[in-house]
Each structure stands twice: as structure tokens, then as C-alpha cells.
Amino acid sequence: MVNQQIRAVNRNFWKGKRVFLTGHTGFKGGWLALWLVDMGADVYGYALNPPTEPNFFTVCNLQEQLAASTIADIRDATALMQAMRAARPDIVFHLAAQPLVRYSYAAPVETYTVNVMGTVNLLEAVRHTPGVKAVVNVTTDKCYENREWVWPYRENEAMGGFDPYSSSKACSELVTAAYRRSFLEQAGVHLASARAGNVIGGGDWATDRLIPDFLKSLDDQRTLIIRSPKATRPWQHVLEPLAGYLLLAQALHEEGEAFAAPWNFGPEDGDARPVQWIVEYLCGQVPGASWQCEATPQLHEANMLKLDSSKAKTQLGWQPRWNLQTALGMTLNWHKAWRQDENMTMVSQAQMHHYEASYRAV
């Protein structure tokens, strides 16, 4: 199937759907949980306690809005199986992960067990839960064997990874492909993987991430220290890939195996910018902000990374709607609202509705 038209997320489709979401206490998972709840889905979350304080999950009072929130480890196969079977979901999103490159150097075993065996446990639970029709495993743009070339990576490029995090996500992709072919396809469960860029947005307080580090330095009135000013990343607002995941899950649910494959959801090519461009732009937006480069040698991280999202644009009707400047502005606005003690559920919902309106305006 080919669809050249831009498609918006279908709110009517999600109303009343039972959705099992791992990683719902994290930044990306929290935004997805809130969006699903806002559209009328019954969301059953499974994750560890929020990884930071403050955090999006608590700030937006998600605990009170979900059908269920199970605090448990993705490595606990028994607990995961029980939670999924109790939820009886139509659709499963797998976002639980150890998501940090630099932390993976300090904790490689944890990174592999969470990101690889966590995926195995998730797909085993799917195998033994009647009624699941669609599964989206969210991995990363870093799952590709990075050759530091200037053109974007397509879904059929080789998997790889220099560091344990990137490698573990490549392994998760291989696990996904094996379970699809070996078990789920013949069972009528449609399984896809999704690879996004460097997501930004309000409510991210993770360590070793550029935008949270900038906002923390701003709050603490200190100079931002950055590691790799020339590193180029595919920056995008968190709502961009989430819209892709939602469109993909709907296509899997309604149209099936034709969409059971890997998918890239990256920004437009011009929004793949060096770290230095980002910090200079942010400093230009916020009076008094400043930055300098870390002098000590750094652990290896990829320099050049871009995604080719032609398949998602052509076959799913997904398109990036907010350019990088808009994404950064939305992030700054969200953080300012939080600093002013506004109702962050309402602020976040307003940003989601604004994003959805950008599709309807096409």
C-alpha cells in the first residue's frame, strides 16, 4: 500500500482501545501515555519508578489518569506476563529501556539485560496474551552501524553499534525480526519496530542530554558545559515520533502484516544540526545563558547521524510538522510554565492539541 497524503493521528481510532505501554514513567513514555489518555484510550503502564526528580509522570499527575500503573522491572518476566495478561491489550508499545549512551559504558550488563532480554520478555508476554493485534517496539536511530557518512540511514541498512547502548538496541531490532518471523506473524500479531531521532521537549530531566543539561544550567545560573560541539544529531520534538508510532500502530491494527517492519521517524534533513548550533540558538533565546566546551577527553559517541524517513512519509502519511526552532521554543515554553507552577497536564495537552492542529492545517 502507498499513501502520498499526509495523515493526522485518528482520535476516534484510539477511543476505548486497551493499550499496554512499557516505560510509561519515562519522558517519551509519559508523553505517549498522556496523548493516549487524552484520546480516550485505556492505558496500562508497566515501568520502574520515574528515573528522575522532578519527572514528567509526576508533574503531569499521570498516575491518576491511567487504567493501571504497574511499577516493576522489564527484566522480571513473570511480573510482566501477569501485568499484560491482566490488561488484555489490543495494542502494545514497548518503550522501557536503559536509554543513555554514556551510562551504558558504566553499566554494560544492565544495558544489555534491559534492552535485549527486556525485549525478549515483552515479546514472550505478547505470545502468551490472547487478543493482542499490534506491537510497536521503539528502538533508536543509533541502532545502525554508524559509518559517519553524510547521507541518512534507511531501514535496510546494517545494524551495529560502537557503544553498549547502540549495540543493545541493534540486538533488540534483531530480536524483533526473529520473533516476527518465528512466532508472531503466523499468530496474527503484527509487530513493527520504530527508530526516531534525538527527541526533545518539556519534561525531560535525564542526565547527559543536551536540552535537560541546558535547562538545569539555566535554573542553577551556571555555564553549560558541553562535550561534543561538532556532533550532528537529528533533533525533533517528542510529539513528532510519537505521532509516527500512533499512525504505525493503527496501520498494524487495521491493515496488518504489510506494516510489520522497521520504520524511521526522523526530522527533515535541515534539522540535523550540530550541538554547537543548538546551544548558540538557545543562548540567543534566553538572556544570560552561556556555554563552554568540556576540556577533558570524552567517551566515543557518533559524530554524524541522520535518518531517511521516506518510507514513513510515503506509506504511512507521516510528516514532521514542527521545525527545530519551533521544537526548541515549545520546550522552553513548557519549562517556563513548569517554573511558574502552572497545571502541566493542561500545558502538555495544549501543546499536543497545537501539534495535531498543524496536521489539520495542511
Beta strands, then each sheet from edge to edge (+ up, - down):
strand 1: 18-22
strand 2: 42-47
strand 3: 68-71
strand 4: 91-94
strand 5: 134-138
strand 6: 190-196
strand 7: 198-200
strand 8: 224-226
strand 9: 232-237
strand 10: 262-265
strand 11: 272-274
strand 12: 291-293
sheet 1: 3+ 2+ 1+ 4+ 5+ 6+ 10+
sheet 2: 7+ 9+ 11-
sheet 3: 8+ 12+
end
